[in-house]
Amino acid sequence: MQQSRVMSFVEATTNVVVGYVLAIATQLAVFPLFGLEAALVEHLAIGMAFVMVSLARSYLLRRLFERLRGAGPFA
């Protein structure tokens, strides 16, 4: 059964939201180890930039694999 575009988007969004929370926590823990200082708002903005790229990547890869699966080689 193929995954709908809406469910692909829901899956990609869920994956990215979880990743965003983990990224912010990681930045807060790792940045100081490298002598980098950023306010929470800056951490959130940096994370959001990567969220947009990650969301697009996740969705497009999911749709690509759904198309390939429907084409036969991965069926």
Backbone as XML, in Angstrom:
<?xml version="1.0"?>
<chain id="A" units="angstrom">
  <residue number="1" name="MET">
    <atom name="N" x="0.853" y="-1.185" z="0.000"/>
    <atom name="CA" x="0.000" y="0.000" z="0.000"/>
    <atom name="C" x="0.891" y="1.237" z="0.000"/>
  </residue>
  <residue number="2" name="GLN">
    <atom name="N" x="0.579" y="2.159" z="-0.891"/>
    <atom name="CA" x="1.360" y="3.388" z="-0.968"/>
    <atom name="C" x="0.966" y="4.357" z="0.136"/>
  </residue>
  <residue number="3" name="GLN">
    <atom name="N" x="1.927" y="5.172" z="0.517"/>
    <atom name="CA" x="1.675" y="6.210" z="1.501"/>
    <atom name="C" x="1.191" y="7.455" z="0.763"/>
  </residue>
  <residue number="4" name="SER">
    <atom name="N" x="0.123" y="8.073" z="1.264"/>
    <atom name="CA" x="-0.400" y="9.276" z="0.621"/>
    <atom name="C" x="0.557" y="10.453" z="0.824"/>
  </residue>
  <residue number="5" name="ARG">
    <atom name="N" x="0.369" y="11.462" z="0.012"/>
    <atom name="CA" x="1.199" y="12.671" z="0.156"/>
    <atom name="C" x="0.984" y="13.319" z="1.520"/>
  </residue>
  <residue number="6" name="VAL">
    <atom name="N" x="-0.240" y="13.313" z="1.988"/>
    <atom name="CA" x="-0.539" y="13.913" z="3.292"/>
    <atom name="C" x="0.194" y="13.151" z="4.402"/>
  </residue>
  <residue number="7" name="MET">
    <atom name="N" x="0.130" y="11.810" z="4.344"/>
    <atom name="CA" x="0.810" y="11.022" z="5.374"/>
    <atom name="C" x="2.327" y="11.143" z="5.257"/>
  </residue>
  <residue number="8" name="SER">
    <atom name="N" x="2.841" y="11.312" z="4.045"/>
    <atom name="CA" x="4.275" y="11.566" z="3.877"/>
    <atom name="C" x="4.644" y="12.868" z="4.569"/>
  </residue>
  <residue number="9" name="PHE">
    <atom name="N" x="3.798" y="13.870" z="4.406"/>
    <atom name="CA" x="4.052" y="15.163" z="5.037"/>
    <atom name="C" x="3.959" y="15.052" z="6.560"/>
  </residue>
  <residue number="10" name="VAL">
    <atom name="N" x="2.960" y="14.327" z="7.062"/>
    <atom name="CA" x="2.811" y="14.139" z="8.510"/>
    <atom name="C" x="4.035" y="13.415" z="9.072"/>
  </residue>
  <residue number="11" name="GLU">
    <atom name="N" x="4.476" y="12.367" z="8.395"/>
    <atom name="CA" x="5.653" y="11.628" z="8.847"/>
    <atom name="C" x="6.894" y="12.517" z="8.856"/>
  </residue>
  <residue number="12" name="ALA">
    <atom name="N" x="7.106" y="13.248" z="7.753"/>
    <atom name="CA" x="8.270" y="14.123" z="7.649"/>
    <atom name="C" x="8.227" y="15.210" z="8.720"/>
  </residue>
  <residue number="13" name="THR">
    <atom name="N" x="7.047" y="15.770" z="8.951"/>
    <atom name="CA" x="6.906" y="16.829" z="9.955"/>
    <atom name="C" x="7.200" y="16.300" z="11.354"/>
  </residue>
  <residue number="14" name="THR">
    <atom name="N" x="6.657" y="15.139" z="11.688"/>
    <atom name="CA" x="6.910" y="14.536" z="13.001"/>
    <atom name="C" x="8.399" y="14.275" z="13.193"/>
  </residue>
  <residue number="15" name="ASN">
    <atom name="N" x="9.025" y="13.728" z="12.166"/>
    <atom name="CA" x="10.455" y="13.455" z="12.225"/>
    <atom name="C" x="11.250" y="14.741" z="12.453"/>
  </residue>
  <residue number="16" name="VAL">
    <atom name="N" x="10.879" y="15.792" z="11.760"/>
    <atom name="CA" x="11.603" y="17.055" z="11.867"/>
    <atom name="C" x="11.374" y="17.724" z="13.220"/>
  </residue>
  <residue number="17" name="VAL">
    <atom name="N" x="10.156" y="17.667" z="13.743"/>
    <atom name="CA" x="9.880" y="18.272" z="15.059"/>
    <atom name="C" x="10.706" y="17.588" z="16.139"/>
  </residue>
  <residue number="18" name="VAL">
    <atom name="N" x="10.729" y="16.261" z="16.115"/>
    <atom name="CA" x="11.543" y="15.526" z="17.089"/>
    <atom name="C" x="13.014" y="15.893" z="16.902"/>
  </residue>
  <residue number="19" name="GLY">
    <atom name="N" x="13.457" y="15.960" z="15.658"/>
    <atom name="CA" x="14.835" y="16.348" z="15.379"/>
    <atom name="C" x="15.150" y="17.759" z="15.855"/>
  </residue>
  <residue number="20" name="TYR">
    <atom name="N" x="14.194" y="18.666" z="15.710"/>
    <atom name="CA" x="14.391" y="20.058" z="16.143"/>
    <atom name="C" x="14.611" y="20.132" z="17.652"/>
  </residue>
  <residue number="21" name="VAL">
    <atom name="N" x="13.788" y="19.430" z="18.389"/>
    <atom name="CA" x="13.931" y="19.429" z="19.855"/>
    <atom name="C" x="15.296" y="18.850" z="20.245"/>
  </residue>
  <residue number="22" name="LEU">
    <atom name="N" x="15.680" y="17.757" z="19.608"/>
    <atom name="CA" x="16.984" y="17.166" z="19.893"/>
    <atom name="C" x="18.129" y="18.083" z="19.479"/>
  </residue>
  <residue number="23" name="ALA">
    <atom name="N" x="17.964" y="18.774" z="18.356"/>
    <atom name="CA" x="19.013" y="19.687" z="17.890"/>
    <atom name="C" x="19.220" y="20.839" z="18.865"/>
  </residue>
  <residue number="24" name="ILE">
    <atom name="N" x="18.127" y="21.409" z="19.356"/>
    <atom name="CA" x="18.253" y="22.518" z="20.314"/>
    <atom name="C" x="18.944" y="22.034" z="21.584"/>
  </residue>
  <residue number="25" name="ALA">
    <atom name="N" x="18.524" y="20.878" z="22.077"/>
    <atom name="CA" x="19.161" y="20.324" z="23.289"/>
    <atom name="C" x="20.646" y="20.058" z="23.044"/>
  </residue>
  <residue number="26" name="THR">
    <atom name="N" x="20.965" y="19.533" z="21.873"/>
    <atom name="CA" x="22.367" y="19.255" z="21.537"/>
    <atom name="C" x="23.168" y="20.548" z="21.432"/>
  </residue>
  <residue number="27" name="GLN">
    <atom name="N" x="22.612" y="21.554" z="20.770"/>
    <atom name="CA" x="23.297" y="22.846" z="20.660"/>
    <atom name="C" x="23.569" y="23.423" z="22.039"/>
  </residue>
  <residue number="28" name="LEU">
    <atom name="N" x="22.578" y="23.371" z="22.913"/>
    <atom name="CA" x="22.752" y="23.921" z="24.256"/>
    <atom name="C" x="23.859" y="23.200" z="25.019"/>
  </residue>
  <residue number="29" name="ALA">
    <atom name="N" x="24.017" y="21.912" z="24.760"/>
    <atom name="CA" x="25.046" y="21.132" z="25.447"/>
    <atom name="C" x="26.417" y="21.250" z="24.782"/>
  </residue>
  <residue number="30" name="VAL">
    <atom name="N" x="26.452" y="21.312" z="23.444"/>
    <atom name="CA" x="27.716" y="21.222" z="22.716"/>
    <atom name="C" x="28.353" y="22.584" z="22.441"/>
  </residue>
  <residue number="31" name="PHE">
    <atom name="N" x="27.575" y="23.584" z="22.137"/>
    <atom name="CA" x="28.148" y="24.894" z="21.814"/>
    <atom name="C" x="29.148" y="25.363" z="22.871"/>
  </residue>
  <residue number="32" name="PRO">
    <atom name="N" x="28.808" y="25.310" z="24.158"/>
    <atom name="CA" x="29.772" y="25.774" z="25.172"/>
    <atom name="C" x="31.091" y="24.995" z="25.156"/>
  </residue>
  <residue number="33" name="LEU">
    <atom name="N" x="31.062" y="23.726" z="24.777"/>
    <atom name="CA" x="32.287" y="22.933" z="24.714"/>
    <atom name="C" x="33.251" y="23.467" z="23.666"/>
  </residue>
  <residue number="34" name="PHE">
    <atom name="N" x="32.732" y="24.182" z="22.667"/>
    <atom name="CA" x="33.552" y="24.771" z="21.614"/>
    <atom name="C" x="33.730" y="26.276" z="21.791"/>
  </residue>
  <residue number="35" name="GLY">
    <atom name="N" x="33.331" y="26.778" z="22.942"/>
    <atom name="CA" x="33.484" y="28.196" z="23.214"/>
    <atom name="C" x="32.487" y="29.073" z="22.469"/>
  </residue>
  <residue number="36" name="LEU">
    <atom name="N" x="31.405" y="28.490" z="21.982"/>
    <atom name="CA" x="30.390" y="29.258" z="21.263"/>
    <atom name="C" x="29.275" y="29.641" z="22.229"/>
  </residue>
  <residue number="37" name="GLU">
    <atom name="N" x="28.916" y="30.906" z="22.189"/>
    <atom name="CA" x="27.835" y="31.377" z="23.040"/>
    <atom name="C" x="26.702" y="31.889" z="22.161"/>
  </residue>
  <residue number="38" name="ALA">
    <atom name="N" x="25.497" y="31.483" z="22.492"/>
    <atom name="CA" x="24.326" y="31.951" z="21.752"/>
    <atom name="C" x="23.159" y="32.035" z="22.725"/>
  </residue>
  <residue number="39" name="ALA">
    <atom name="N" x="22.338" y="33.051" z="22.524"/>
    <atom name="CA" x="21.127" y="33.188" z="23.335"/>
    <atom name="C" x="20.122" y="32.124" z="22.879"/>
  </residue>
  <residue number="40" name="LEU">
    <atom name="N" x="19.159" y="31.824" z="23.717"/>
    <atom name="CA" x="18.158" y="30.821" z="23.382"/>
    <atom name="C" x="17.454" y="31.164" z="22.071"/>
  </residue>
  <residue number="41" name="VAL">
    <atom name="N" x="17.150" y="32.442" z="21.872"/>
    <atom name="CA" x="16.485" y="32.867" z="20.629"/>
    <atom name="C" x="17.365" y="32.548" z="19.421"/>
  </residue>
  <residue number="42" name="GLU">
    <atom name="N" x="18.663" y="32.721" z="19.554"/>
    <atom name="CA" x="19.572" y="32.402" z="18.458"/>
    <atom name="C" x="19.613" y="30.891" z="18.197"/>
  </residue>
  <residue number="43" name="HIS">
    <atom name="N" x="19.620" y="30.105" z="19.273"/>
    <atom name="CA" x="19.564" y="28.650" z="19.113"/>
    <atom name="C" x="18.295" y="28.244" z="18.366"/>
  </residue>
  <residue number="44" name="LEU">
    <atom name="N" x="17.187" y="28.848" z="18.742"/>
    <atom name="CA" x="15.912" y="28.519" z="18.095"/>
    <atom name="C" x="15.924" y="28.905" z="16.615"/>
  </residue>
  <residue number="45" name="ALA">
    <atom name="N" x="16.515" y="30.060" z="16.291"/>
    <atom name="CA" x="16.581" y="30.511" z="14.894"/>
    <atom name="C" x="17.498" y="29.606" z="14.067"/>
  </residue>
  <residue number="46" name="ILE">
    <atom name="N" x="18.635" y="29.249" z="14.620"/>
    <atom name="CA" x="19.556" y="28.343" z="13.927"/>
    <atom name="C" x="18.847" y="27.015" z="13.673"/>
  </residue>
  <residue number="47" name="GLY">
    <atom name="N" x="18.204" y="26.503" z="14.701"/>
    <atom name="CA" x="17.477" y="25.246" z="14.567"/>
    <atom name="C" x="16.378" y="25.326" z="13.522"/>
  </residue>
  <residue number="48" name="MET">
    <atom name="N" x="15.668" y="26.449" z="13.469"/>
    <atom name="CA" x="14.568" y="26.601" z="12.512"/>
    <atom name="C" x="15.072" y="26.599" z="11.068"/>
  </residue>
  <residue number="49" name="ALA">
    <atom name="N" x="16.234" y="27.191" z="10.830"/>
    <atom name="CA" x="16.809" y="27.172" z="9.482"/>
    <atom name="C" x="17.040" y="25.733" z="9.032"/>
  </residue>
  <residue number="50" name="PHE">
    <atom name="N" x="17.570" y="24.921" z="9.932"/>
    <atom name="CA" x="17.810" y="23.523" z="9.597"/>
    <atom name="C" x="16.514" y="22.728" z="9.510"/>
  </residue>
  <residue number="51" name="VAL">
    <atom name="N" x="15.505" y="23.132" z="10.255"/>
    <atom name="CA" x="14.199" y="22.462" z="10.186"/>
    <atom name="C" x="13.622" y="22.569" z="8.788"/>
  </residue>
  <residue number="52" name="MET">
    <atom name="N" x="13.685" y="23.746" z="8.199"/>
    <atom name="CA" x="13.113" y="23.938" z="6.867"/>
    <atom name="C" x="13.814" y="23.043" z="5.840"/>
  </residue>
  <residue number="53" name="VAL">
    <atom name="N" x="15.130" y="22.994" z="5.905"/>
    <atom name="CA" x="15.885" y="22.144" z="4.981"/>
    <atom name="C" x="15.562" y="20.674" z="5.242"/>
  </residue>
  <residue number="54" name="SER">
    <atom name="N" x="15.512" y="20.289" z="6.493"/>
    <atom name="CA" x="15.248" y="18.900" z="6.860"/>
    <atom name="C" x="13.848" y="18.460" z="6.461"/>
  </residue>
  <residue number="55" name="LEU">
    <atom name="N" x="12.874" y="19.323" z="6.642"/>
    <atom name="CA" x="11.501" y="18.992" z="6.273"/>
    <atom name="C" x="11.386" y="18.755" z="4.765"/>
  </residue>
  <residue number="56" name="ALA">
    <atom name="N" x="11.966" y="19.647" z="3.996"/>
    <atom name="CA" x="11.939" y="19.496" z="2.536"/>
    <atom name="C" x="12.653" y="18.210" z="2.121"/>
  </residue>
  <residue number="57" name="ARG">
    <atom name="N" x="13.811" y="17.961" z="2.707"/>
    <atom name="CA" x="14.571" y="16.756" z="2.380"/>
    <atom name="C" x="13.785" y="15.493" z="2.713"/>
  </residue>
  <residue number="58" name="SER">
    <atom name="N" x="13.221" y="15.427" z="3.899"/>
    <atom name="CA" x="12.472" y="14.243" z="4.328"/>
    <atom name="C" x="11.273" y="13.984" z="3.430"/>
  </residue>
  <residue number="59" name="TYR">
    <atom name="N" x="10.525" y="15.022" z="3.141"/>
    <atom name="CA" x="9.333" y="14.864" z="2.298"/>
    <atom name="C" x="9.707" y="14.415" z="0.891"/>
  </residue>
  <residue number="60" name="LEU">
    <atom name="N" x="10.692" y="15.087" z="0.290"/>
    <atom name="CA" x="11.060" y="14.764" z="-1.084"/>
    <atom name="C" x="11.647" y="13.362" z="-1.198"/>
  </residue>
  <residue number="61" name="LEU">
    <atom name="N" x="12.450" y="12.945" z="-0.234"/>
    <atom name="CA" x="12.985" y="11.586" z="-0.268"/>
    <atom name="C" x="11.877" y="10.549" z="-0.096"/>
  </residue>
  <residue number="62" name="ARG">
    <atom name="N" x="10.927" y="10.811" z="0.782"/>
    <atom name="CA" x="9.808" y="9.883" z="0.974"/>
    <atom name="C" x="9.027" y="9.739" z="-0.330"/>
  </residue>
  <residue number="63" name="ARG">
    <atom name="N" x="8.739" y="10.863" z="-0.985"/>
    <atom name="CA" x="7.983" y="10.805" z="-2.238"/>
    <atom name="C" x="8.790" y="10.084" z="-3.320"/>
  </residue>
  <residue number="64" name="LEU">
    <atom name="N" x="10.095" y="10.312" z="-3.383"/>
    <atom name="CA" x="10.944" y="9.631" z="-4.353"/>
    <atom name="C" x="10.878" y="8.120" z="-4.144"/>
  </residue>
  <residue number="65" name="PHE">
    <atom name="N" x="11.014" y="7.676" z="-2.913"/>
    <atom name="CA" x="10.993" y="6.247" z="-2.645"/>
    <atom name="C" x="9.612" y="5.652" z="-2.893"/>
  </residue>
  <residue number="66" name="GLU">
    <atom name="N" x="8.559" y="6.417" z="-2.641"/>
    <atom name="CA" x="7.224" y="5.928" z="-2.972"/>
    <atom name="C" x="7.080" y="5.761" z="-4.480"/>
  </residue>
  <residue number="67" name="ARG">
    <atom name="N" x="7.610" y="6.699" z="-5.239"/>
    <atom name="CA" x="7.548" y="6.611" z="-6.705"/>
    <atom name="C" x="8.354" y="5.419" z="-7.198"/>
  </residue>
  <residue number="68" name="LEU">
    <atom name="N" x="9.562" y="5.236" z="-6.659"/>
    <atom name="CA" x="10.390" y="4.113" z="-7.062"/>
    <atom name="C" x="9.735" y="2.776" z="-6.708"/>
  </residue>
  <residue number="69" name="ARG">
    <atom name="N" x="9.124" y="2.726" z="-5.544"/>
    <atom name="CA" x="8.446" y="1.504" z="-5.118"/>
    <atom name="C" x="7.297" y="1.188" z="-6.058"/>
  </residue>
  <residue number="70" name="GLY">
    <atom name="N" x="6.556" y="2.215" z="-6.470"/>
    <atom name="CA" x="5.447" y="2.033" z="-7.388"/>
    <atom name="C" x="5.896" y="1.655" z="-8.789"/>
  </residue>
  <residue number="71" name="ALA">
    <atom name="N" x="7.140" y="2.006" z="-9.135"/>
    <atom name="CA" x="7.661" y="1.715" z="-10.470"/>
    <atom name="C" x="8.118" y="0.268" z="-10.605"/>
  </residue>
  <residue number="72" name="GLY">
    <atom name="N" x="8.279" y="-0.434" z="-9.506"/>
    <atom name="CA" x="8.586" y="-1.844" z="-9.618"/>
    <atom name="C" x="9.889" y="-2.327" z="-9.000"/>
  </residue>
  <residue number="73" name="PRO">
    <atom name="N" x="11.018" y="-1.643" z="-9.143"/>
    <atom name="CA" x="12.271" y="-2.229" z="-8.686"/>
    <atom name="C" x="12.321" y="-2.515" z="-7.178"/>
  </residue>
  <residue number="74" name="PHE">
    <atom name="N" x="11.546" y="-1.786" z="-6.392"/>
    <atom name="CA" x="11.570" y="-1.987" z="-4.949"/>
    <atom name="C" x="10.263" y="-2.577" z="-4.432"/>
  </residue>
  <residue number="75" name="ALA">
    <atom name="N" x="9.416" y="-3.012" z="-5.333"/>
    <atom name="CA" x="8.108" y="-3.537" z="-4.939"/>
    <atom name="C" x="8.214" y="-4.878" z="-4.261"/>
  </residue>
</chain>
